Amino acid sequence: QVQLVESGGALVQPGGSLRISCEASGDIASIDVMAWYRQAPGKERELVASITRGGNRHSVESRFTISRDTSKNTLYLRMNSLIPEDTARYFCKAVSRTAREYWGQGTQVTVSS
């Protein structure tokens, strides 16, 4: 079992930056891939960025950077040049080597003046 807890969501002005976090606990050694997703009201959940156990990163948005601190079992998403369309609930996901998926409860990011 893996538990994920996101934090750091906030109200941010357009053009601003924000870093959100996801702390993992439990069977950390079983995790193969971690990712950030987001879901805006009335829209489907969509992939934002991912990172593999080996450190290979993928980001859908060039403004967003995924990173991790293995000493803290924490995943981060740094978001720059935020726009109102980035407003969504951001979720952390972990996928184990056996393809089992774990999700956190999400953290709300609102971009508005």
Backbone torsions as a table, in degrees:
resi	resn	phi	psi	omega
1	GLN	NA	142.6	177.0
2	VAL	-127.5	134.7	176.0
3	GLN	-111.8	139.6	-178.2
4	LEU	-128.2	131.8	178.8
5	VAL	-130.5	115.1	178.4
6	GLU	-88.3	154.4	176.6
7	SER	-157.4	167.5	174.2
8	GLY	100.6	-5.0	178.2
9	GLY	-63.2	149.4	-176.0
10	ALA	-162.0	174.3	170.7
11	LEU	-89.8	124.6	-175.9
12	VAL	-129.8	143.7	176.9
13	GLN	-77.0	150.8	175.9
14	PRO	-54.2	137.6	-176.6
15	GLY	90.1	-9.8	-177.9
16	GLY	-83.0	179.1	-179.5
17	SER	-126.3	158.7	180.0
18	LEU	-157.4	145.2	172.3
19	ARG	-120.9	125.5	175.8
20	ILE	-109.0	157.0	-173.5
21	SER	-127.1	157.3	175.1
22	CYS	-140.8	111.9	179.2
23	GLU	-94.6	127.7	179.8
24	ALA	-103.6	146.4	175.4
25	SER	-145.8	168.8	-177.9
26	GLY	96.1	-137.3	-175.3
27	ASP	-82.1	69.1	-176.5
28	ILE	-60.0	-36.2	-175.9
29	ALA	-63.2	-18.8	-177.8
30	SER	-84.8	-10.8	-175.0
31	ILE	-74.8	130.2	179.5
32	ASP	-105.3	-38.4	-178.7
33	VAL	-139.8	142.5	171.3
34	MET	-125.6	150.7	-175.1
35	ALA	-151.7	160.3	171.2
36	TRP	-110.9	133.8	172.4
37	TYR	-122.2	163.9	173.0
38	ARG	-141.2	154.5	178.9
39	GLN	-140.5	118.2	176.3
40	ALA	-92.3	156.8	179.7
41	PRO	-55.1	129.2	177.8
42	GLY	78.3	4.8	-179.0
43	LYS	-121.2	163.2	178.5
44	GLU	-78.4	155.2	175.7
45	ARG	-67.7	136.4	-177.1
46	GLU	-132.0	148.8	179.0
47	LEU	-70.9	136.0	177.6
48	VAL	-107.9	-48.1	-178.0
49	ALA	-163.6	155.9	179.2
50	SER	-144.4	160.6	177.2
51	ILE	-146.0	134.3	-178.7
52	THR	-89.1	170.1	179.0
53	ARG	-58.4	-33.6	179.9
54	GLY	-80.3	-4.5	176.2
55	GLY	97.9	5.1	177.1
56	ASN	-73.9	128.4	-174.7
57	ARG	-111.4	149.6	173.8
58	HIS	-141.5	133.4	177.5
59	SER	-133.8	132.3	178.3
60	VAL	-73.7	-33.8	-178.9
61	GLU	-107.1	126.9	178.8
62	SER	-68.7	-18.5	178.5
63	ARG	-77.8	-12.3	-174.9
64	PHE	-110.9	140.1	179.0
65	THR	-128.6	125.4	176.3
66	ILE	-95.2	141.0	177.7
67	SER	-151.7	174.7	-180.0
68	ARG	-149.8	156.7	172.6
69	ASP	-123.7	101.6	-175.8
70	THR	-67.6	-25.4	179.0
71	SER	-69.4	-23.1	179.4
72	LYS	-109.1	2.3	-177.1
73	ASN	51.8	41.8	-173.7
74	THR	-126.0	135.9	176.2
75	LEU	-105.3	142.6	-179.6
76	TYR	-125.5	157.7	169.3
77	LEU	-135.3	114.7	176.7
78	ARG	-95.6	124.4	-177.2
79	MET	-119.3	124.3	179.8
80	ASN	-115.2	162.0	177.1
81	SER	48.2	49.3	-175.8
82	LEU	-63.5	142.4	177.9
83	ILE	-123.1	159.8	-178.6
84	PRO	-55.2	-29.9	-179.9
85	GLU	-68.8	-11.0	175.6
86	ASP	-82.4	-5.9	178.6
87	THR	-62.1	123.7	-176.8
88	ALA	-176.8	171.0	168.9
89	ARG	-93.5	128.8	-175.7
90	TYR	-103.0	128.3	-176.0
91	PHE	-116.8	144.1	174.2
92	CYS	-98.7	139.4	179.7
93	LYS	-133.3	139.9	174.0
94	ALA	-122.9	140.0	178.1
95	VAL	-122.2	126.8	-178.2
96	SER	-83.3	171.9	178.3
97	ARG	-63.1	-22.0	178.2
98	THR	-95.6	14.5	176.5
99	ALA	70.2	17.8	174.4
100	ARG	-78.7	138.7	-176.5
101	GLU	-108.5	141.5	176.5
102	TYR	-129.0	141.5	-179.6
103	TRP	-127.9	148.2	170.0
104	GLY	-89.7	-177.8	-177.7
105	GLN	-86.0	-14.2	176.9
106	GLY	95.8	160.6	175.8
107	THR	-137.9	136.9	-172.5
108	GLN	-85.9	128.6	173.8
109	VAL	-117.6	122.9	179.2
110	THR	-122.3	125.9	179.7
111	VAL	-111.4	111.0	-175.1
112	SER	-160.7	148.7	175.5
113	SER	-93.0	NA	NA
